Amino acid sequence: MSSERRRIASAATLILVAYGLSRVLGAVRELVIANTFGTSHQIDDYRVAFGVPDLLFNLLLAGAISSAFIPVLSEHLAKGEHQRALEIAQRVLNSAIVILTVGAAILFLVAPFYVSLIAFGYSPHDHDAIVGLTRILLLQPIFLGAGGMVIGILTAYQRFFAQALAPLFYNGAIIVAAAFFAPRYGVTALAIGVVAGAMLHLGVQLPALWRTGWRPTAALGLDDPGVRKVGRLMFPIALGLAAAQVNVFVDTILGTSLPHGRVAALRYADTMAQLPLGTFSQALAFVLFPFLARDAALGAIDSIRHRTSLALRLNIFVLVPASVGLALLGVPITAALFERGQFGPESVRQTAFALTFFSLGLAGQAATALLVRVFYALQDVITPLRISLVVIGVNLATNIVLVNLLAQGGLALGTSIAATLNAILLGRALRGRLGGLEGRQILQTTRRAVVGVVPMAAITWAAFAPRSMPRRAAVTASCLVAVALLAGTGIST
């Protein structure tokens, strides 16, 4: 057990460092883009165009196939069936590439139609620009999706170094394009940089994939029982992810009804809110996933329960102060990171406003990322799907109402409400499945975190908040943070 803990710790350390570097590069990427474009209508066109290729990738590969694939592969590896695991890996990877290529080709042809639907508030000139950008960006999910599948294979084999490098190359290519080519060639250069980054994301992992024993083959294996099992697990996962992606899609559509710049402000705010999630919470869930899948294959329910509870407590310890800090310091943080070039004071104000409301959902997003993976490790894909359908209905209703009250802040608040609800429902369902989640320890950690953050919040308020945001907005944010933290304890009660 001690050697396994050391293996988990070393893998977690590597992934945490890599995720941290990736998020830093991601932040640098957004800084360079903000410096070049600010919150102009050109960058809004790019953000809207990016939405559909990103939907294709997130729906099919970022979670669906890989979340179904890793438990199946881990099950065979836990039983010592290494050759069988390689066969499934080869065939699923080939099938995934075919699916993504066909999907991208179809979207390339119908791009003018769906752009007119999702960007209904924009001019015909903007529509033409978005169509052109979308068609370039549709190459991204093919290469990035193949890279995502390779990450799934390497994760099942518990090989983390090459996959840790992949996001660094992806972000690095976009930074180069934004810094050196976008000032002259505009957002088209940015789109080409995204495609180049996706190619590098795949290429840097191929040597490590080769060392697992994988060799290229043309077989799709549609009659292979292992491939079919991945397909059966994938379909409900894809539906659940579709629900989550519909939320993002609706945010974009509703955002196009707002003045130009609000969609970009929403995305910049989301990037900042994702920093603590990406550098800690998502890395932790990612590293735990193959170990959870192996425990599930061996029937080690006690181990799954303990790992899950410990991960939830670690997330609470990190994200409670992060949430309060982002809520109270939205303006100075945004100004320090972005206020230069075309990103002026008004852009800072609009972005910080959305960031305040995104901060309320950090704990919910972290818990959801972890708990969903526990269900997938148990090869239960139906429960998360049912819960996601409820959550999407709540999110759609809240977004439609709140966008009229708080503009882009309403969209961010709707996302936070949905994330918190999702985490609570998943936690309650998983508690019954595992015979508990060590709820007393989770509640004790939550109380300690809330009590410990009070002095920090008071000092922050006295030093910054009165000058960095309107008094009513600051008070509202503080109250909502407290409500969100208290609601989070519902996961274990």
C-alpha positions as CSV (number, residue, x, y, z in Angstrom):
1,M,0.0,0.0,0.0
2,S,2.9,2.4,0.8
3,S,4.4,1.9,-2.6
4,E,1.0,2.6,-4.2
5,R,0.7,5.8,-2.2
6,R,4.1,6.8,-3.3
7,R,3.1,6.1,-6.9
8,I,-0.1,8.1,-6.6
9,A,1.8,11.0,-4.8
10,S,4.5,11.1,-7.5
11,A,2.0,11.0,-10.3
12,A,-0.1,13.6,-8.6
13,T,2.9,15.9,-8.1
14,L,3.9,15.6,-11.7
15,I,0.4,16.3,-13.0
16,L,-0.2,19.1,-10.5
17,V,3.0,20.8,-11.7
18,A,2.2,20.2,-15.3
19,Y,-1.4,21.4,-14.9
20,G,-0.1,24.4,-13.0
21,L,2.3,25.3,-15.8
22,S,-0.4,24.7,-18.4
23,R,-2.8,27.0,-16.5
24,V,0.0,29.6,-16.3
25,L,0.5,29.3,-20.0
26,G,-3.2,29.4,-20.5
27,A,-3.3,32.6,-18.6
28,V,-0.4,34.0,-20.6
29,R,-2.3,33.0,-23.7
30,E,-5.3,35.0,-22.6
31,L,-3.1,37.9,-21.6
32,V,-1.5,38.1,-25.0
33,I,-4.9,37.7,-26.8
34,A,-6.4,40.4,-24.5
35,N,-3.5,42.7,-25.2
36,T,-3.9,42.3,-29.0
37,F,-7.7,42.3,-29.2
38,G,-9.2,43.6,-25.9
39,T,-12.9,42.9,-25.9
40,S,-13.4,44.0,-29.6
41,H,-15.9,42.5,-31.9
42,Q,-13.1,40.6,-33.7
43,I,-12.3,38.5,-30.7
44,D,-16.1,38.0,-30.1
45,D,-16.2,36.5,-33.6
46,Y,-13.4,34.2,-32.7
47,R,-15.0,33.1,-29.4
48,V,-18.2,32.3,-31.1
49,A,-16.5,30.4,-33.9
50,F,-14.5,28.4,-31.4
51,G,-17.7,27.2,-29.7
52,V,-18.8,24.7,-32.3
53,P,-15.4,22.9,-32.8
54,D,-14.9,22.9,-29.0
55,L,-18.4,21.4,-28.6
56,L,-17.5,18.6,-31.0
57,F,-14.3,17.9,-29.1
58,N,-15.8,18.1,-25.6
59,L,-18.8,16.1,-26.6
60,L,-17.0,13.2,-28.2
61,L,-13.5,13.0,-26.8
62,A,-12.7,15.3,-23.8
63,G,-15.0,13.2,-21.7
64,A,-17.2,10.8,-23.5
65,I,-14.9,8.2,-25.1
66,S,-12.0,8.7,-22.7
67,S,-14.3,8.4,-19.6
68,A,-15.8,5.2,-21.0
69,F,-12.5,4.0,-22.3
70,I,-10.2,4.3,-19.2
71,P,-12.3,2.0,-16.9
72,V,-12.6,-0.7,-19.6
73,L,-8.8,-0.6,-20.3
74,S,-8.0,-0.4,-16.6
75,E,-10.2,-3.5,-16.0
76,H,-8.2,-5.6,-18.4
77,L,-4.9,-4.3,-17.1
78,A,-5.9,-5.1,-13.5
79,K,-6.5,-8.6,-14.6
80,G,-3.1,-8.8,-16.3
81,E,-4.6,-8.9,-19.9
82,H,-2.1,-6.5,-21.4
83,Q,-2.3,-7.7,-25.0
84,R,-6.1,-7.5,-24.9
85,A,-5.9,-3.9,-23.5
86,L,-3.7,-2.9,-26.4
87,E,-6.1,-4.3,-29.0
88,I,-9.0,-2.4,-27.5
89,A,-6.8,0.8,-27.3
90,Q,-5.8,0.5,-31.0
91,R,-9.4,0.0,-32.2
92,V,-11.0,2.6,-30.1
93,L,-8.4,5.2,-31.1
94,N,-9.1,4.5,-34.8
95,S,-12.8,4.7,-34.3
96,A,-12.5,8.0,-32.5
97,I,-10.5,9.5,-35.3
98,V,-13.0,8.4,-37.9
99,I,-15.9,9.8,-35.8
100,L,-14.2,13.2,-35.3
101,T,-13.2,13.5,-39.0
102,V,-16.8,12.7,-40.2
103,G,-18.2,15.1,-37.6
104,A,-15.9,17.9,-38.6
105,A,-16.6,17.4,-42.3
106,I,-20.4,17.6,-41.7
107,L,-20.0,20.8,-39.6
108,F,-17.7,22.3,-42.3
109,L,-20.5,22.0,-44.8
110,V,-23.3,23.3,-42.6
111,A,-21.3,26.1,-41.0
112,P,-23.3,29.0,-42.5
113,F,-26.5,27.6,-41.3
114,Y,-25.6,27.0,-37.6
115,V,-23.6,30.3,-37.4
116,S,-26.7,32.2,-38.4
117,L,-28.5,30.4,-35.5
118,I,-26.0,30.9,-32.8
119,A,-24.9,34.4,-33.7
120,F,-28.4,35.8,-34.4
121,G,-27.5,39.1,-32.8
122,Y,-24.5,39.8,-35.1
123,S,-24.2,41.4,-38.5
124,P,-23.9,39.6,-41.8
125,H,-20.3,40.7,-42.0
126,D,-19.7,39.0,-38.6
127,H,-21.4,35.9,-39.8
128,D,-19.1,35.6,-42.7
129,A,-16.0,36.0,-40.5
130,I,-17.3,33.5,-38.0
131,V,-18.0,30.9,-40.8
132,G,-14.4,31.3,-42.1
133,L,-12.9,30.9,-38.6
134,T,-15.1,28.0,-37.7
135,R,-14.0,26.1,-40.8
136,I,-10.3,26.5,-39.9
137,L,-10.9,25.6,-36.3
138,L,-12.7,22.4,-37.2
139,L,-9.3,20.8,-37.8
140,Q,-8.6,21.3,-34.1
141,P,-10.9,18.6,-32.6
142,I,-9.5,15.9,-34.9
143,F,-5.9,16.3,-33.7
144,L,-6.8,17.4,-30.2
145,G,-9.3,14.5,-30.0
146,A,-6.7,12.0,-31.1
147,G,-4.3,13.5,-28.5
148,G,-7.1,13.2,-25.9
149,M,-7.5,9.5,-26.7
150,V,-3.7,8.9,-26.4
151,I,-3.9,10.6,-23.0
152,G,-6.6,8.1,-22.0
153,I,-4.3,5.2,-23.1
154,L,-1.3,6.6,-21.2
155,T,-3.5,7.3,-18.1
156,A,-4.7,3.7,-18.0
157,Y,-1.0,2.6,-18.2
158,Q,-0.3,5.1,-15.4
159,R,2.3,6.9,-17.6
160,F,1.9,10.7,-17.0
161,F,5.0,12.5,-18.2
162,A,4.3,12.8,-22.0
163,Q,0.6,13.7,-21.4
164,A,1.7,16.3,-18.9
165,L,3.7,18.1,-21.7
166,A,0.9,18.0,-24.3
167,P,-1.1,21.0,-23.0
168,L,2.1,23.1,-22.7
169,F,2.8,22.6,-26.4
170,Y,-0.8,23.4,-27.3
171,N,-0.9,26.7,-25.3
172,G,2.6,27.6,-26.5
173,A,1.6,27.4,-30.2
174,I,-1.4,29.7,-29.5
175,I,0.8,32.2,-27.6
176,V,3.2,32.4,-30.5
177,A,0.4,32.9,-33.0
178,A,-1.3,35.6,-30.8
179,A,2.0,37.5,-30.0
180,F,3.7,37.4,-33.4
181,F,1.2,36.8,-36.1
182,A,-2.2,38.0,-34.9
183,P,-1.2,41.7,-34.8
184,R,-0.7,41.5,-38.6
185,Y,-3.1,38.8,-39.7
186,G,-5.9,39.2,-37.1
187,V,-7.9,36.4,-35.6
188,T,-7.3,34.1,-38.6
189,A,-3.7,33.7,-37.3
190,L,-5.1,32.9,-33.9
191,A,-7.3,30.1,-35.4
192,I,-4.3,28.7,-37.3
193,G,-2.3,28.7,-34.1
194,V,-5.0,26.7,-32.4
195,V,-4.7,24.0,-35.1
196,A,-0.9,23.9,-34.9
197,G,-1.1,23.6,-31.2
198,A,-3.5,20.6,-31.5
199,M,-1.1,18.9,-33.9
200,L,1.7,19.4,-31.4
201,H,-0.5,18.1,-28.5
202,L,-0.8,14.8,-30.3
203,G,2.7,14.6,-31.7
204,V,4.5,15.0,-28.4
205,Q,2.7,12.0,-26.9
206,L,3.4,9.5,-29.8
207,P,6.8,8.3,-28.5
208,A,5.3,7.4,-25.1
209,L,2.4,5.7,-26.8
210,W,4.8,3.6,-28.9
211,R,6.6,2.4,-25.7
212,T,3.4,0.9,-24.4
213,G,3.5,-1.6,-27.2
214,W,0.9,0.3,-29.3
215,R,1.3,0.0,-33.1
216,P,-0.8,1.6,-35.8
217,T,-3.4,-0.5,-37.4
218,A,-6.4,0.0,-39.7
219,A,-8.8,-2.1,-37.7
220,L,-11.9,-0.4,-36.3
221,G,-13.0,-3.5,-34.4
222,L,-16.7,-2.6,-34.5
223,D,-17.5,-6.3,-33.7
224,D,-15.0,-6.4,-30.8
225,P,-16.8,-6.9,-27.5
226,G,-14.4,-4.5,-25.7
227,V,-15.0,-1.7,-28.3
228,R,-18.7,-2.3,-28.0
229,K,-18.6,-2.0,-24.3
230,V,-16.8,1.3,-24.6
231,G,-19.6,2.4,-27.0
232,R,-22.3,1.3,-24.6
233,L,-20.7,3.3,-21.8
234,M,-19.9,6.2,-24.0
235,F,-23.4,7.0,-25.3
236,P,-24.9,8.0,-21.9
237,I,-21.7,9.9,-21.0
238,A,-22.0,11.8,-24.3
239,L,-25.5,12.7,-23.5
240,G,-24.5,14.0,-20.1
241,L,-21.7,16.0,-21.6
242,A,-24.0,17.3,-24.2
243,A,-26.1,18.6,-21.4
244,A,-23.1,20.4,-20.0
245,Q,-22.0,21.7,-23.4
246,V,-25.5,23.0,-24.1
247,N,-25.1,25.2,-21.0
248,V,-21.9,26.7,-22.5
249,F,-23.6,27.0,-25.9
250,V,-26.6,28.7,-24.4
251,D,-24.3,31.1,-22.6
252,T,-22.7,32.0,-26.0
253,I,-26.1,32.5,-27.7
254,L,-27.5,34.6,-24.9
255,G,-24.2,36.5,-24.8
256,T,-24.6,37.5,-28.5
257,S,-27.7,39.4,-27.5
258,L,-25.6,41.6,-25.2
259,P,-23.4,44.5,-26.4
260,H,-20.2,43.6,-28.2
261,G,-17.4,42.6,-25.8
262,R,-19.6,40.8,-23.2
263,V,-18.9,37.3,-24.7
264,A,-15.2,37.9,-24.5
265,A,-15.5,39.3,-21.0
266,L,-17.4,36.1,-19.9
267,R,-14.6,33.9,-21.4
268,Y,-11.8,35.9,-19.8
269,A,-13.6,35.7,-16.4
270,D,-14.0,31.9,-16.9
271,T,-10.3,31.6,-17.7
272,M,-9.4,33.2,-14.4
273,A,-12.0,31.2,-12.4
274,Q,-10.5,28.0,-14.0
275,L,-7.0,28.7,-12.6
276,P,-7.5,27.2,-9.2
277,L,-9.6,24.4,-10.7
278,G,-7.1,23.5,-13.3
279,T,-4.0,23.7,-11.2
280,F,-5.4,21.6,-8.4
281,S,-8.9,20.1,-8.6
282,Q,-9.0,18.8,-12.1
283,A,-5.4,17.5,-11.8
284,L,-6.3,15.6,-8.6
285,A,-9.4,14.1,-10.2
286,F,-7.4,13.1,-13.3
287,V,-4.7,11.3,-11.4
288,L,-7.2,9.5,-9.2
289,F,-9.3,8.2,-12.1
290,P,-7.3,5.1,-13.1
291,F,-6.8,4.1,-9.5
292,L,-10.5,4.4,-8.9
293,A,-11.2,2.3,-12.0
294,R,-8.8,-0.3,-10.8
295,D,-10.4,-0.4,-7.3
296,A,-13.8,-0.7,-8.9
297,A,-12.6,-3.6,-11.1
298,L,-11.3,-5.3,-7.9
299,G,-14.4,-4.5,-5.8
300,A,-12.5,-2.4,-3.3
301,I,-15.4,-0.1,-2.3
302,D,-13.8,1.0,1.0
303,S,-10.8,2.3,-0.9
304,I,-13.0,4.2,-3.4
305,R,-14.9,5.8,-0.5
306,H,-11.8,6.9,1.3
307,R,-10.1,8.2,-1.8
308,T,-13.2,10.2,-2.8
309,S,-13.7,11.7,0.7
310,L,-10.0,12.7,0.9
311,A,-10.2,14.4,-2.5
312,L,-13.3,16.3,-1.5
313,R,-11.7,17.5,1.7
314,L,-8.6,18.6,-0.2
315,N,-10.7,20.5,-2.7
316,I,-12.6,22.3,0.2
317,F,-9.3,23.3,1.8
318,V,-8.0,24.9,-1.4
319,L,-11.1,26.3,-3.0
320,V,-12.9,28.0,-0.1
321,P,-10.2,30.8,0.2
322,A,-9.9,30.9,-3.6
323,S,-13.6,31.5,-4.0
324,V,-13.7,34.3,-1.5
325,G,-10.5,35.9,-2.9
326,L,-11.9,35.9,-6.4
327,A,-15.2,37.3,-5.3
328,L,-13.8,40.2,-3.4
329,L,-10.7,40.9,-5.6
330,G,-12.2,40.6,-9.0
331,V,-11.3,44.1,-10.2
332,P,-7.7,44.3,-9.0
333,I,-6.9,40.7,-10.2
334,T,-8.4,41.4,-13.6
335,A,-6.6,44.7,-13.9
336,A,-3.3,43.2,-12.9
337,L,-3.6,40.4,-15.4
338,F,-5.2,42.0,-18.4
339,E,-5.3,45.8,-18.3
340,R,-2.9,46.7,-21.1
341,G,-3.0,47.3,-24.8
342,Q,-6.6,47.1,-26.1
343,F,-7.9,45.9,-22.7
344,G,-8.9,49.1,-20.9
345,P,-10.8,50.0,-17.7
346,E,-14.2,49.2,-19.2
347,S,-13.0,45.7,-20.2
348,V,-11.7,45.2,-16.7
349,R,-15.0,46.2,-15.1
350,Q,-17.1,43.9,-17.4
351,T,-14.7,40.9,-16.9
352,A,-14.5,41.4,-13.1
353,F,-18.2,41.5,-12.8
354,A,-18.6,38.1,-14.4
355,L,-15.6,36.7,-12.4
356,T,-17.4,37.6,-9.1
357,F,-20.3,35.3,-10.0
358,F,-18.1,32.5,-11.5
359,S,-16.2,32.3,-8.2
360,L,-19.3,31.1,-6.4
361,G,-19.3,27.8,-8.3
362,L,-15.7,26.7,-7.9
363,A,-16.4,24.2,-5.2
364,G,-19.3,22.8,-7.1
365,Q,-17.3,22.4,-10.3
366,A,-14.5,20.7,-8.5
367,A,-16.8,18.3,-6.7
368,T,-18.6,17.5,-9.9
369,A,-15.4,16.7,-11.8
370,L,-14.4,14.3,-9.1
371,L,-17.8,12.6,-8.4
372,V,-18.6,12.1,-12.0
373,R,-15.3,10.2,-12.4
374,V,-16.1,8.0,-9.4
375,F,-19.4,7.0,-11.1
376,Y,-17.6,6.3,-14.4
377,A,-15.0,4.2,-12.6
378,L,-17.8,2.2,-11.2
379,Q,-19.1,1.9,-14.9
380,D,-22.3,3.6,-13.8
381,V,-23.0,6.1,-16.6
382,I,-26.8,6.4,-16.1
383,T,-26.9,8.2,-12.7
384,P,-24.7,11.2,-13.9
385,L,-26.8,11.4,-17.0
386,R,-30.1,11.6,-15.1
387,I,-28.7,14.3,-12.8
388,S,-27.2,16.3,-15.7
389,L,-30.6,16.5,-17.4
390,V,-32.1,18.0,-14.2
391,V,-29.2,20.4,-13.9
392,I,-29.4,21.6,-17.5
393,G,-33.1,22.4,-17.1
394,V,-32.3,24.5,-14.0
395,N,-29.4,26.2,-15.8
396,L,-31.4,27.1,-18.8
397,A,-34.1,28.6,-16.7
398,T,-31.7,30.6,-14.5
399,N,-29.7,31.9,-17.4
400,I,-32.7,33.2,-19.3
401,V,-33.9,35.0,-16.2
402,L,-30.5,36.2,-14.9
403,V,-29.1,37.5,-18.2
404,N,-31.8,40.1,-18.2
405,L,-30.9,41.2,-14.6
406,L,-27.1,40.9,-14.5
407,A,-26.0,40.6,-18.2
408,Q,-22.9,38.5,-18.4
409,G,-22.8,38.3,-14.6
410,G,-26.2,36.5,-14.8
411,L,-24.8,33.9,-17.1
412,A,-21.9,33.3,-14.8
413,L,-24.2,33.1,-11.8
414,G,-26.4,30.6,-13.6
415,T,-23.3,28.4,-14.3
416,S,-22.4,28.5,-10.6
417,I,-25.9,27.6,-9.4
418,A,-25.9,24.7,-11.8
419,A,-22.5,23.4,-10.8
420,T,-23.4,23.5,-7.1
421,L,-26.7,21.7,-7.7
422,N,-24.9,19.1,-9.8
423,A,-22.4,18.4,-7.0
424,I,-25.0,18.1,-4.3
425,L,-27.1,15.6,-6.3
426,L,-24.1,13.5,-7.4
427,G,-22.8,13.4,-3.8
428,R,-26.1,12.3,-2.4
429,A,-26.4,9.5,-5.0
430,L,-22.8,8.4,-4.5
431,R,-23.2,8.3,-0.8
432,G,-25.9,5.6,-1.2
433,R,-23.8,3.7,-3.6
434,L,-20.7,3.6,-1.5
435,G,-22.4,3.3,1.9
436,G,-21.3,6.8,2.9
437,L,-18.7,9.4,2.0
438,E,-17.1,10.0,5.5
439,G,-19.5,12.9,5.9
440,R,-18.4,13.9,9.4
441,Q,-14.8,14.5,8.2
442,I,-16.1,16.5,5.2
443,L,-18.3,18.7,7.4
444,Q,-15.4,19.2,9.8
445,T,-13.1,20.3,7.0
446,T,-15.8,22.6,5.6
447,R,-16.4,24.3,9.0
448,R,-12.6,24.8,9.6
449,A,-12.2,26.2,6.1
450,V,-15.1,28.7,6.5
451,V,-13.9,29.8,9.9
452,G,-10.3,30.1,8.7
453,V,-11.3,32.2,5.7
454,V,-13.2,34.8,7.7
455,P,-10.1,36.8,8.8
456,M,-8.8,36.7,5.2
457,A,-12.1,38.0,3.9
458,A,-12.2,40.8,6.5
459,I,-8.7,42.0,5.7
460,T,-9.4,41.8,2.0
461,W,-12.6,43.7,2.4
462,A,-10.9,46.4,4.4
463,A,-8.0,46.8,2.0
464,F,-9.5,46.4,-1.4
465,A,-13.2,45.7,-1.8
466,P,-14.6,49.1,-1.1
467,R,-12.5,50.7,-3.8
468,S,-12.6,47.8,-6.3
469,M,-16.3,47.3,-6.6
470,P,-19.6,49.0,-5.8
471,R,-20.6,48.4,-2.2
472,R,-23.9,46.7,-3.0
473,A,-22.1,44.3,-5.5
474,A,-19.5,43.4,-2.9
475,V,-22.0,42.7,-0.2
476,T,-24.0,40.6,-2.5
477,A,-20.9,38.6,-3.6
478,S,-19.9,38.0,0.0
479,C,-23.4,36.7,1.0
480,L,-23.6,34.5,-2.1
481,V,-20.2,33.0,-1.4
482,A,-21.4,32.1,2.1
483,V,-24.5,30.5,0.8
484,A,-22.5,28.5,-1.8
485,L,-20.2,27.2,0.9
486,L,-23.0,26.2,3.1
487,A,-24.9,24.5,0.2
488,G,-21.7,22.6,-0.6
489,T,-22.0,20.8,2.8
490,G,-25.1,19.2,1.4
491,I,-22.9,16.7,-0.5
492,S,-22.2,14.8,2.7
493,T,-25.2,15.4,4.9
